[in-house]
Amino acid sequence: MIEIDGRTTSAEGSLLDACRRVGANVPAFCHDQRLGPGAHCRACMVELDGRVVPACTTHARDGQRVETGTERLEGYRRDLAELMLAEASPAGRAKETLVALGAVADRYTKLERMHRSDTSHPYLRLDMQRCIACRLCERACADVQGQFVLATLGRGAETRIDWGQQPFAGSDCVSCGACAAVCPTAAISDVDRLRADTQPEERVVHSTCSYCGVGCQLELHVAADDVARIEGADSVVNGGQLCVKGRYAHGFARHPDRLTTPLLRKDGVLTPVSWQEAISVVARELSRLSGRVAALSSSRCTNEENYLVQKWFRAALGSHDIDCCARVCHAPSAAGMRRSLGTGAATNSLADIERADLFLVCGSNTTVSHPVTGARIKQAVLSGARLVVVDPRRTELAQLADVHLQLRPGSNVPLFNALAAVLVEEDLLDHDFIAKRTEGFDEYAKFIVTKRPELTEAQTGIPADLVRKAARLYGKARRPMQVHGLGMTEHYQGSEGVMLLCNLALLVGAIGREGVGVNPLRGQNNVQGAADMGCQPDLLTGYADPSDPAVLERFTRVWGRALPARPGRTLPKIYQGIRDGSIAGMFILGEDVVQTDPDANRVRADLASLELLVVQEIFLSETAKLAHVVLPGASFLEKDGTFTNGERRIQRVRKALEPPGQARADWQILCELMAASGYPQTFGHPSQIMDEIARLAPQFAGVSYARLEHEGLQWPVPSLDHPGTPILHRETFPQGRAKLMRVEYAPSPSLAASAAKLLLVTGRALEHYNSGSMTRRSKNRELLPEDRLQLHAEDAARYGIKDGDRVLVSSAFGHALGVADLSDEVAPGTLFMTFHFPESGANNVTSNVVDRLADCPEYKLTPVEIRRAD
Amino acid sequence: MKLREWARRRAGQPGPQSALELLLEGRQASTPSGYPQHWLDGVSSFYDYLDDATERACDGTACHFARGASAEGSPVHCLGRCYEAPVTSLEQGGPIPRLSLVEQPVILRHLTEGAHPDPETEYTALPDAGSILDAVIAAGLRGRGGAGFPTGAKWRMARDTAAPDRYVVANGDEGDPGSFVDRLLLEEDPHAVLAGMLACARAIGARRGVVFIRREYPRARTVMRDAIAWAQSSGFLGDFQVRVVSGAGSYVAGEETALLRAIEGARAEPSPKPPFPAERGLEGLPTVVQNVETLAAVPWVVERKKRADTKVVCVTGAVNRPCAVEIALGTPLSEVLERGCGGAPAGRPWKMALVGGPMGRVLSAAAFTTPLSFEALPGLGHAGVHVFDDRVSARDLASHLFDFAARESCGNCAPCRIGTTQLASRKDAASLERLLATLELGSLCGFGQGVPRPVRDLLREFPQELFP
């Protein structure tokens, strides 16, 4: 124990920690719980057994006596505060503290310093005359984000924080906002903070971010029924960190474009109608089209809402024709991993990033698509972990990699076979693991030796020695952790590519323990959950198999209805169904498929031919514009529920705002639709829906809202006393042993079908999120106003294209327009384009080729031609 | 260190490149270093002696008062040639005068009249690893850099910290104006220093060493590099790999944690202790940082297993023979000045002396009988002594000290960064005392904590001259 001002506490952490625990008022300007002590401000001096010591850097030890308020200390602090006022004019909490210390502003000679100020950035504001050089911003930028935008310049009294010659907006800043979050003086602030200064905040609501699948925990600061600002909550998922989307792109919530009333197409025009009319039209028409209806649920919506959509369609409308956007992203991960390992979800947790000693990052531009996870990987690499990146683009992580395998788009299968061949050939294997936990090794070994990297150079474009180097790094690492993105899955052989990732992990025994695993980074906030809930044609809630009589019995009992006998169809097959007349009505919840699905012209034509298209949305999306009925739903800020992130963690979403106008929480709308379909539900709150899910699916048996209150739970959670499962397959696999899969390379049909020489890859930019419906309606648009087409200077020269030119991209399927961005991130022959802006039409050119096992479209490989648009 | 790894990875270079070394090499901006330019600016703007090609006047204590005014232009702060002050940077200086007041000099054992360095014996006479640490502890050897920390305890800490490797660093950043013994040793007896490092390396189990030498001592760097090459090629160093790293003009870089940052190529800013460098230093490895003078004494101590109770004192200013003089610790200053330095020049009575540099002590002439030892004179430091005659006022000396403090404060911690700018403008003793207390209580390292020491002596001894 340690005594502080007569109060005792345990001798844990620093003296400053101990002082905070007993509530002693010790000022500290440069200390942050995440970043640790800075030892710059020297304000936290205390008396330890009569000696004056800094509380932040002194360890608490049993038996110490600490005083924090002696006359000597008070005199010291006041003098220090007066010195600080000679140097700077701080605002914010630093100013409050200095005033509280009794500082007189003009006791010392005011120092004349050079001050920069900057307003070039849409969110961040810099006014360095406030800066007290506490360095928290510099440390946050370096030690949390790993961006190194802020640096200390000068010596002595010239010491200052700087970001280079250019305006701040032109720096390498990725707008994560960590600097503003830690700055005690408001020298670095953001527009949200400045607004919050003038508008009293009413309350703080904890929730889960609705952008990517990382699942960052948010503190929503609410004022006047709007989000005043968003801070990162201190959680195991994000440790207080956020990205430019999660922290800043919340302007969509109160955007005038929000849908505020149900719309019904009358005489060809979408016309406001009452809820009653809209609901009854939907129910009547679905009933009329019975047997020919399909649903696309939304990975942006909650688990509870996804559960209701599939329950409605299966139990009330008699259709398994239900899918979700996992189909267009990680369905191949689920399919491939289920075949190899038995479970189609990430084997490990985000917390394993700090335990791994090597990362194999495949087809994932992590720092862009999953920024908080990307930053975490970057920190681990800068702290000593090794990094192998497999990507046709020289991504930020690729630039930091020990080995970057810049493969030709579409050559995943030969590359990953070659990596495995090296492991086998050079005996970098975990024989014990292979013997005890896998099957088929002998046949596999005979197969794989024919796939040596020397034989696959022509297919992948990667020199064999580089492949060998990467394989050795992976094979020799103690805790090699894989993460992969859509560059693995969105291919003709997407599922098979994922199986090959599983093979690698199995060969070196990197499954079922800390710091390893096969870890798909789920793209959408709740794409994991949408699939978990059963929004896919072939599997019910909790991945239950509808062909299993015991499963059928259970669902029939809980749902009180028989399940349809006819198997369901995946989204691409649903589109086919529209074309062959077997589907005439469709319900789409929160997905803008016209913008985001490939071969968009075809999608548009298909949807336009429907007898009934119902779209439940928050904006009049490209898809909603085609609808017969549009139902105004709620954003994640306006309802309760849960999202499940990419590490299978079920986390709470909490209502902070009222939906605008007549818009309603989606789960409420769904309950009304179900009732109108003759299948009334009794749910009064989403927690009751989760209770039903827990009764139905063994993986969620132990889940309840009460248990999700802090940090959530990682499924499987088989019972109420089960703590959740951070790491899968510790002892065994669901089917006993994992399978080593033999996969032959089958080139994409696209390559044979087209003579075009350039290969287009599509994906995300940091500033925007998928269809962009939310981020385009925020100031993120100022950060990135258009879809860019990345191309190598050689290709640009060949086609007479200059940086900034508008470029027409053409394929067999259609045309798109992008703004040329000459970049060495892509190799000659490869193009990259984002799909965030409807006007660019990126998905008009993507093809109708899909993964041959899981029907996921091949977004990552389209042969195209380009020319300058005039 | 994260930035350095980031830069290394982005530049695609095999070995980590120090930003400071890049800057000193004058690497062209077109060469991709991996570092962001403003971060390189952050390093270069910390140091003030990156450019050593331009002639610059010295404004160290001896040169300052010999000139009777501050140097023009952008001066350097002590070239270690105080015995021939005032000097400029590109001159060829004269030899360093030295002598010993003890019969058997330890530190200057090869350098006084009639003695010669014997490099080969220096290495071959070193005992094996087992007995070195015992000898250092038994001899009660204490650091000569200023802090007087027991050397054996530091080595033991490094040896007992579990690690795959360890570092020995020779601190040749002799920043105190008025001291030149490190330069003398580095230039004229480098093998004594190197053998001391080797002894330490054997004792603690280190395979890597760095000799950090300030930019102001170009000859010392050349001599040391040659000495290392000779010792390596002659096989005396075994698997002990030593390299020379240059400073770039920063007094605070001499502080041991700041020194490590400078070796890493960053801004030389001190960090809080613990962890001590002996636990976690360069590359996170246990690192013994030892002053050059201490290391030079080590071979003598471990070979003879005797106490080394001597210290080299560098005396400049108002004496007839400025020199580096080895004395028995405890010798009164007056005896050093009379016997070693030939007393005061005719007609210029002594007024006071600055002992131990700008963080040291001011003794009035009446107190020259004070014995020079770490115990009798806390603040003895590296034991540079500058003697003033009656032409210099206490106010002049105070101003010089204030200028030095403001110029050399690294800016890392608030009390020192801001406080040192306010010393000169204090209007009364009480206000100055209050500021001194803040500097002393709050500063992170010995620099800010030490600034008040000589100022307090001046306030006590010459109150009327400071605030008439």
Interface residues (C-beta under 8 A of the other chain):
Chain A: P37 A39 H40 C41 R42 A43 M45 V52 P54 T57 H59 R72 G75 Y76 D79 L80 L83 M84 A86 E87 Y108 T109 L111 I132 A133 A142 D143 G146 F148 V149 A151 T152 L153 G154 R155 G156 A157 E158 T159 D162 W163 G164 Q165 D172 Q379 V381 L382 S383 G384 Q399 L400 A401 D402
Chain B: K2 L3 E5 W6 R9 R10 P36 Q37 H38 W39 D41 G42 S45 F46 Y47 D48 S250 R267 S271 P272 P274 A406 R407 E408 S409 C410 G411 N412 C413 A414 P415 R417 I418 G419 T420 T421 Q422 S425 R434 L435 A437 T438 L441 G442 S443 L444
